[in-house]
Amino acid sequence: MSERRSVLKHALMVLVGQLAVISFGVTDTIVAGRYDPHALAALSISSAIYISVYVALMGVLQALLPMLAELHGAKSHRKVGELFHQGIYLLGFLSLIGIAVLLSPGLILHWTKVPENLHGIIFDYLFLLAVALPPALFFRMFSSLSQSLGKPKTVAFIQVAGLAVKIPLSILLTFGFDVLEPRGLQGCALATVMVNFGMMFISLWLLKNSAIFQPYGIWKKLYPPNLKEIGHITRLGIPNGLSVTVEVTSFTMMALFISRQGMVASASHQIVANMAAVLYMVPLALSIASSARISYWLGADQVPKARRALRTGFSLVLLMCLSLSLLLWTQRTALASIYTQSPEV
């Protein structure tokens, strides 16, 4: 199989899963927009805060992917399991930081002068997302492990299944339909909590029972914390986390300032931010697939093949980004109309 075909095949599975996850936000945006424009404006601000926190922490944990892939290439199965355990310890620490930030957004809201009538909705939404953060980060670790082993299909299947549950659950919990009490924006957040925990439990079951993960002994032995390994992950992960955070928050955090301009501006920005996130998944998927292939060949001491994978990844990212830019420019009106019926928005 050619390197280009390998990267594309891997990236396609990653993209399917990533689009399913980003569709969680698309679902909430559409449901909130249909429920109440004020709910959509509150979602815009809440999502900006949550995404900034989640992406920063995810970026740190993402350092595990090339490290695991390199160990896989070197056939160091036991070390794969040990490194995964060290990642779990780091995940616990990062989750505490993320939860603390999500539960105390008051300073950010006051500093950016977010309208006070939205504060209550934002606090309630972020409280539920704080509960959803640890399982979301754990599933991201499971994704990194699976992708480093060249097995992205399992992850994509779980993510698509999660979306299939998330869509009707968000609609039901938001509107009620005389079956449940309508919860508005909280319904979207509650659906996210339930789906994230479901995905985490499925991944835990697979780590214990799937033949894919048996050689790595993840459940056979509890490795104690190794500060040297955790420090190594952190040193690689922090620059990555900061880089991704700057890229994302330079766009999403503008929602806090745009909120000063009123409901229409906030709702409009949420739609644009959501579409930007969807488009971003394409180069991200190609990058993840390329990173896994490059690290695998480095672990196998095949440097020429690693270079070939690197060149292939760059060329594919450039081609796809140019194509998506053209699509967005020509279809911008049709894309906006999917999200809202409001002419102003």
ROVEXFI-563150 format. One record per residue (C-alpha): x, y, z. Coordinates in steps of 0.5 Angstrom, whole numbers, padded with zeros to 4 digits, always signed. Layout:
<atoms>
XYZ/...
</atoms>
This chain:
<atoms>
+0000+0000+0000/+0003+0007-0002/+0004+0012+0004/-0001+0017+0001/-0006+0011+0001/-0004+0009+0008/-0005+0017+0010/-0011+0018+0007/-0014+0012+0009/-0012+0013+0016/-0014+0020+0016/-0021+0019+0013/-0023+0014+0019/-0020+0020+0024/-0024+0025+0020/-0031+0021+0020/-0030+0021+0028/-0028+0028+0029/-0034+0031+0025/-0038+0026+0029/-0035+0030+0035/-0035+0037+0032/-0043+0035+0030/-0044+0035+0038/-0043+0043+0038/-0047+0043+0031/-0053+0040+0034/-0053+0044+0040/-0052+0050+0036/-0058+0048+0031/-0062+0046+0037/-0061+0052+0041/-0062+0057+0035/-0069+0054+0034/-0071+0054+0042/-0069+0061+0043/-0064+0066+0040/-0062+0068+0047/-0060+0061+0048/-0056+0061+0042/-0052+0067+0044/-0051+0064+0051/-0048+0058+0048/-0044+0062+0044/-0040+0065+0050/-0040+0058+0054/-0038+0054+0048/-0032+0059+0047/-0030+0058+0055/-0031+0051+0054/-0027+0050+0048/-0021+0054+0050/-0020+0050+0056/-0022+0043+0053/-0017+0044+0047/-0011+0047+0051/-0012+0040+0056/-0013+0036+0050/-0007+0039+0046/-0002+0037+0052/-0005+0030+0052/-0004+0029+0044/+0003+0029+0046/+0002+0022+0047/+0000+0020+0040/+0007+0020+0037/+0010+0017+0043/+0006+0011+0043/+0006+0011+0035/+0014+0011+0036/+0014+0005+0041/+0009+0001+0037/+0014+0002+0031/+0019-0001+0036/+0015-0007+0038/+0016-0004+0045/+0009-0007+0047/+0010-0007+0055/+0012+0001+0055/+0006+0002+0051/+0002+0000+0057/+0006+0003+0062/+0006+0010+0058/-0002+0010+0057/-0002+0009+0065/+0002+0015+0066/-0002+0019+0061/-0008+0017+0066/-0005+0020+0072/-0003+0027+0068/-0011+0027+0065/-0013+0027+0073/-0009+0033+0074/-0011+0037+0068/-0018+0035+0069/-0018+0038+0076/-0015+0045+0073/-0020+0045+0067/-0026+0044+0072/-0024+0049+0076/-0024+0054+0071/-0030+0052+0068/-0034+0053+0075/-0031+0060+0076/-0032+0064+0069/-0035+0070+0073/-0028+0074+0072/-0028+0073+0065/-0035+0075+0064/-0035+0081+0068/-0028+0083+0065/-0031+0082+0058/-0037+0085+0060/-0042+0080+0058/-0049+0082+0059/-0051+0080+0066/-0058+0077+0063/-0054+0071+0060/-0050+0070+0066/-0054+0065+0070/-0055+0061+0063/-0048+0061+0062/-0046+0058+0069/-0051+0053+0069/-0049+0050+0062/-0041+0050+0064/-0043+0047+0071/-0045+0041+0067/-0040+0041+0062/-0035+0041+0067/-0038+0034+0069/-0037+0032+0062/-0030+0034+0061/-0026+0028+0065/-0029+0023+0061/-0028+0027+0054/-0021+0028+0056/-0020+0020+0057/-0024+0018+0051/-0019+0023+0047/-0013+0019+0050/-0016+0012+0048/-0017+0016+0041/-0009+0017+0041/-0008+0010+0043/-0012+0007+0038/-0009+0012+0032/-0002+0011+0034/-0003+0003+0033/-0006+0004+0026/-0013+0003+0029/-0018+0009+0028/-0024+0005+0026/-0026+0003+0033/-0026+0010+0035/-0030+0013+0029/-0035+0008+0030/-0036+0010+0038/-0036+0017+0036/-0041+0016+0030/-0045+0012+0035/-0045+0018+0040/-0047+0023+0035/-0053+0018+0034/-0055+0018+0041/-0053+0026+0042/-0058+0029+0037/-0065+0026+0039/-0063+0026+0046/-0061+0034+0046/-0067+0035+0042/-0072+0031+0047/-0068+0035+0053/-0068+0042+0050/-0076+0042+0048/-0079+0036+0053/-0085+0035+0048/-0090+0034+0053/-0085+0028+0055/-0080+0031+0060/-0079+0038+0063/-0076+0043+0057/-0069+0045+0060/-0067+0049+0054/-0059+0050+0053/-0058+0046+0060/-0061+0040+0056/-0056+0040+0051/-0051+0040+0056/-0054+0034+0060/-0054+0030+0053/-0047+0032+0052/-0045+0029+0059/-0049+0023+0058/-0046+0021+0052/-0039+0023+0054/-0039+0018+0060/-0042+0013+0055/-0036+0013+0050/-0032+0013+0056/-0035+0007+0059/-0035+0003+0052/-0027+0005+0051/-0026+0002+0058/-0029-0004+0056/-0025-0005+0050/-0019-0004+0053/-0020-0010+0057/-0023-0014+0052/-0021-0013+0045/-0016-0017+0042/-0013-0010+0039/-0011-0008+0046/-0009-0015+0049/-0001-0015+0047/+0000-0008+0051/-0003-0011+0058/-0006-0004+0060/-0011-0008+0065/-0006-0013+0067/-0002-0009+0071/-0003-0002+0075/+0004+0002+0074/+0005+0007+0079/+0006+0014+0077/+0013+0016+0074/+0015+0023+0075/+0020+0022+0069/+0015+0020+0064/+0010+0024+0066/+0015+0030+0066/+0017+0028+0059/+0009+0028+0056/+0008+0035+0059/+0015+0038+0056/+0012+0035+0049/+0005+0037+0051/+0005+0044+0053/+0008+0047+0047/+0003+0043+0043/-0003+0045+0048/-0001+0053+0048/+0000+0053+0040/-0007+0050+0039/-0010+0054+0044/-0007+0060+0041/-0010+0058+0034/-0017+0056+0037/-0018+0062+0042/-0016+0067+0038/-0022+0066+0034/-0027+0063+0039/-0026+0068+0045/-0028+0073+0041/-0035+0071+0042/-0034+0074+0049/-0032+0081+0046/-0037+0080+0041/-0043+0079+0046/-0043+0087+0048/-0046+0088+0041/-0052+0084+0042/-0056+0078+0041/-0055+0078+0033/-0048+0079+0033/-0047+0073+0038/-0051+0068+0035/-0048+0070+0028/-0041+0069+0031/-0043+0062+0034/-0045+0060+0027/-0039+0062+0024/-0034+0059+0029/-0038+0053+0029/-0037+0052+0021/-0029+0054+0022/-0029+0048+0027/-0032+0043+0022/-0027+0046+0017/-0021+0045+0022/-0022+0038+0022/-0020+0036+0015/-0013+0038+0016/-0013+0036+0023/-0015+0029+0021/-0009+0029+0016/-0004+0031+0021/-0006+0026+0026/-0006+0021+0021/+0001+0023+0018/+0004+0024+0026/+0002+0017+0027/+0005+0014+0021/+0012+0018+0022/+0013+0016+0029/+0011+0009+0027/+0017+0009+0022/+0022+0013+0026/+0020+0007+0032/+0022+0002+0027/+0028+0006+0025/+0026+0007+0018/+0028+0014+0017/+0027+0015+0009/+0020+0012+0010/+0018+0017+0015/+0021+0023+0011/+0016+0020+0005/+0010+0020+0010/+0012+0027+0012/+0012+0030+0005/+0006+0026+0004/+0002+0029+0009/+0004+0036+0008/+0002+0036+0000/-0005+0033+0002/-0006+0038+0008/-0005+0044+0003/-0009+0041-0003/-0015+0040+0002/-0015+0047+0005/-0015+0050-0002/-0021+0046-0004/-0025+0047+0003/-0023+0055+0002/-0026+0055-0005/-0033+0051-0002/-0034+0056+0004/-0033+0062-0001/-0038+0060-0006/-0043+0057-0001/-0043+0061+0005/-0050+0063+0004/-0053+0056+0004/-0049+0054+0010/-0051+0060+0014/-0058+0058+0012/-0058+0051+0015/-0057+0054+0022/-0062+0059+0023/-0068+0062+0020/-0067+0069+0022/-0065+0074+0017/-0061+0078+0021/-0057+0073+0024/
</atoms>
